[in-house]
């Protein structure tokens, strides 16, 4: 039986380190320890918990170089990207939530229209132990964003990181412990899917899963059987719509970065490029020129480069298969289109033109450095094509007409649509990060995401205690029906709307 996972650098194959697999039989004990530690943590004020996150921020800043090294070794992403997407954005999330959590989680009053003699409010209490299962593409920012939010909400956390980047999770935990966190409040279980499944079955109170649609379905089904609240953040197939009046230079730069950052292994990547016929001949050569200029590199050796490797051979094979299928169906390789001739799991940054809807590269998530392009005759067909996917995480619109872009954005069925920009909203902790359609259920980030880490409990108390007793409790009297009917007429009858109009 396998007891360890050896971790290799995807850029050069070198052994980076190894972790012990947590035996499935031990996962329940881990969750129980977390639950015991949560008792005291959950009783602390939000302000006290926010103070810990401020200390974490200092520790992240102090150990940023280690985080970048760890990401370079296990993910192969350029250090600039690692800094921007993982460290910078985590610091922002820590800052936003530690500053705003008290306000977000303060009890919210509700005044009833009907029972005006009573008063309601919702208060937010920790759920208990939150289980997190995370992917390898942003192995620091994704799990630790959720870790920070869950802790702030008063929960303990058990994290099952991706088997491809487990050492990043160990480092992240060490940084949280540096800040003074009780070790039992943030624990890690290492392993493959069976360990993830064991975590769901170990008595957790909530699951936040980030990963593929296929695994998300299994996780959601397990949570459904156990009635555990479950947030799923799943795959994407983001369309970018370049309208006839787009700024060619700006849009070409945006699409290049949006399609190829992290070697295209981003759930928000531009995976379907829809270019209006009127701008196609000016835009596509500009895009190809920019993609051709990108430099591949190994973050462990090269100081300056743009695109790293894919995470493993399986991922490279998926990309290769989708490119070959598209070419077999008539797509043209404008640049790239094949494995790079160097060690590691590199694939050349690729632009495919002449793509059509029957190509799998336009329907399945590629998760690689490939931008497939489709020439579109008008805006209506661009919207239809954008909405054709079973996924709906991100979408992008490029146009000089800002208001028009906004209107068009509202017609695209995606969790987030950006006008004239790409990818960046994951770094805006105050905005919702959520998919529609098969891209997921529930929301990460934002005030709603933080509240969802809590049980929302409703308290309803009296202002005038005798009112209910007199009006509708036992005993029912002969006149009760007439009395209720008068009340209904007064509240909902025609006269009410007339009166409202009169009052203005
Ligand atoms: P994956 O689904 O293969 O694995 C994700 C995690 O689930 C891993 O930790 C894995 O060990 C675990 N797992 C596997 N089988 C399991 C099971 N049966 N029960 C419980 N856990 C199990 O995904 P991946 O390849 O690591 O990540 C890439 C995918 O993640 C892409 O589809 C990408 O779009 C998506 N993603 C989505 C977001 C988002 O915010 N929507 C962010 C990043 C990545």
Boltz pocket constraint, residues with backbone or C-beta under 6 A from the ligand:
constraints:
  - pocket:
      binder: B
      contacts: [[A, 133], [A, 134], [A, 135], [A, 136], [A, 137], [A, 138], [A, 142], [A, 160], [A, 161], [A, 162], [A, 163], [A, 191], [A, 192], [A, 193], [A, 194], [A, 195], [A, 196], [A, 197], [A, 210], [A, 211], [A, 212], [A, 213], [A, 214], [A, 215], [A, 216], [A, 218], [A, 219], [A, 233], [A, 234], [A, 235], [A, 236], [A, 266], [A, 267], [A, 365], [A, 367], [A, 393], [A, 435], [A, 439], [A, 440]]
      max_distance: 6.0
